[in-house]
Amino acid sequence: MDHSHWSKVPIVPCGVEPAFHATPAAPASGRRLLAVGRLCEQKGHLLMLEAAALVAAKGIDFELVLAGDGELREPVEARIDALRLRDRVRITGWISSDQVREEMLASRALVVSSFAEGLPVVVMESMALSRPVISTAIAAIPELVRPENGWLVPAGDPQPLAQAMIDCLQLDDAELQRMGEAARVRVLARHDVDDAATKLAKLFREHAGEAVRTQPRLVTSTTTS
């Protein structure tokens, strides 16, 4: 699209369903880190496992849950065994939205190691449940994840991802809670589904009216003899 038309494109962010976050979540705690998504190359799970191995080598206690399934499951399972992470990493397989929510509530933070994303809904959902996010700094994720509510790392490098995981695991409960609260405030201010629906409805009404006004009229006439 020619840049002269850019101003004509309205942006309405997607939102998080109130039912997902309406019940206040307990503050994040424990040693569990969660990744949610299809087991595929672009999600970077193999790199995440390399980072997890670096964390384990430091003698830091943690559990990593991979919520999802996919075509890369067999290589992921093999890498878990090769890195001797079987006692630290659990794969759930496909689970429902309600089960994802329960896994988020049981986690300390969400981890995203993707090479390609837009703005993952799971990032919004995790933040809405007052869970900080550790993520690669790609696409639109840095618009939502900031230093006050999470950690951003370069894609493709397990070292900074491992360090962010360590920083999260070593954070005291008070600071972790502060980050979680900041995450919730930011996502609900920017990604409320009711607000998004209101904006969309307004745009549809405006453009529907414009279409009616600009539509060529069919003029007919009748004559009698």
Secondary structure, 3 states (H helix, E strand, C coil): CCHHHHHHCCCCCCCECHHHHCCCCCCCCCCEEEEECCCCHHHCHHHHHHHHHHHHHCCCCCEEEEEECCCCHHHHHHHHHHCCCCCCEEEEECCCHHHHHHHHHCCCEEEECCCCCCCCHHHHHHHHCCCCEEEECCCCHHHHCCCCCEEEECCCCHHHHHHHHHHHHHCCHHHHHHHHHHHHHHHHHHCEHHHHHHHHHHHHHHHHHHHHHHCCCCCCCCCCC
